[in-house]
Amino acid sequence: MATKLDISYPTLIREFDKIFIAEGVQNSPPAKPINLLIDATFFGREYGYLCFQDTNKIIYFREIS
């Protein structure tokens, strides 16, 4: 993801930390490794949903504009 966005890995981590802190989500490391899947689905140009999930568990879900 950092490569696609042309930013460094530490910058990417800082940006995710800002999101989690702003939303009040605890930023604690998982007990075991996960396969993180990130998906954004838009309905038109101004409205959609962002979802972070492990294979079978939703970790983070947010309405986005």
C-alpha positions as CSV (number, residue, x, y, z in Angstrom):
1,M,0.0,0.0,0.0
2,A,2.8,2.4,0.9
3,T,4.4,1.7,-2.5
4,K,1.2,2.4,-4.4
5,L,0.7,5.6,-2.5
6,D,4.3,6.6,-3.0
7,I,4.9,7.2,0.8
8,S,7.1,5.6,3.3
9,Y,5.9,2.8,5.6
10,P,6.3,4.9,8.8
11,T,4.2,7.6,7.2
12,L,1.5,5.1,6.4
13,I,1.5,3.8,10.0
14,R,1.2,7.3,11.3
15,E,-1.8,8.0,9.1
16,F,-3.5,4.9,10.2
17,D,-2.8,5.8,13.9
18,K,-4.4,9.2,13.3
19,I,-7.6,7.5,12.0
20,F,-7.8,5.0,14.9
21,I,-7.1,7.7,17.5
22,A,-9.7,10.0,16.0
23,E,-12.3,7.3,16.0
24,G,-11.5,6.2,19.5
25,V,-10.4,2.7,18.5
26,Q,-7.7,1.1,20.7
27,N,-4.5,0.6,18.7
28,S,-3.2,-2.6,20.4
29,P,-1.3,-5.3,18.5
30,P,-3.2,-8.4,17.6
31,A,-2.6,-11.6,19.6
32,K,-1.6,-13.4,16.4
33,P,-0.8,-12.5,12.8
34,I,-3.7,-11.6,10.5
35,N,-4.5,-11.4,6.8
36,L,-5.6,-7.8,6.5
37,L,-8.1,-7.1,3.8
38,I,-9.1,-3.5,3.0
39,D,-12.1,-2.6,0.9
40,A,-13.8,0.6,0.0
41,T,-17.2,0.5,-1.7
42,F,-18.7,3.7,-3.1
43,F,-22.2,4.5,-4.1
44,G,-21.8,7.4,-6.5
45,R,-18.9,9.8,-6.1
46,E,-19.5,11.1,-2.6
47,Y,-20.6,8.3,-0.3
48,G,-19.3,4.8,0.6
49,Y,-18.0,2.4,3.2
50,L,-14.5,1.5,4.3
51,C,-13.9,-1.9,5.8
52,F,-10.8,-3.5,7.3
53,Q,-11.2,-7.2,8.0
54,D,-9.4,-10.4,8.8
55,T,-10.5,-13.4,6.8
56,N,-13.7,-13.9,8.8
57,K,-13.8,-10.9,11.3
58,I,-14.5,-7.2,10.6
59,I,-11.8,-5.2,12.4
60,Y,-12.9,-1.7,11.4
61,F,-15.9,-0.3,9.5
62,R,-16.6,3.3,8.7
63,E,-18.9,5.4,6.5
64,I,-16.8,7.6,4.2
65,S,-17.5,10.6,2.0
